[in-house]
Amino acid sequence: MKSLDHFLAYTVLGFFVFLSIYKKGSYFPSFLKALISCTLYGGAIELLQKYTGRKPEIFDFLMDSAGAACGSLLGIGADWMIRKRTGR
């Protein structure tokens, strides 16, 4: 259950990071930037947990990364749908 929480939280994060980075043009550079920034953030959080008495877990980090990728892909889909409906 905890891993699902990580996945969902980073899906939301990836979605909003992608939308805040994306400018008109190719989706791929913005996707990579969003994925890398969210993954680095998730990794830093996991590494810093050892200073709070918690144990860093690689599976949580992987779920963070997978969630960030899914959120960024959802951002691409949302942008594509908006552009299709508005004709831009």
C-alpha positions, 0 to 999 in steps of 0.5 A: 500500500505504501508503494501505491502512495508513492506512485500516486503522489509522484504521478501527480507531481510528474503531471504538474511538473511536465505541464509547467515545463512544456512549451509548444513543440516536441513533447520529448525534451519536456518529458525527459526534464520532468522525469529527471527532475522528479526522479532526482527529487525522489532519490534525494528524499529517499537518501535523506530518510536515513537522517530521520530514523527511517530506512531508504528503500529502493522500491519506493524510489522505483515507484517514485520514478514510475509515477513521475513517468506516468504523470508526465505521460498523462500531461502529454495526453492532457495537452494533446487533448486540449490542443485537439479540441481547441484546434491549436 
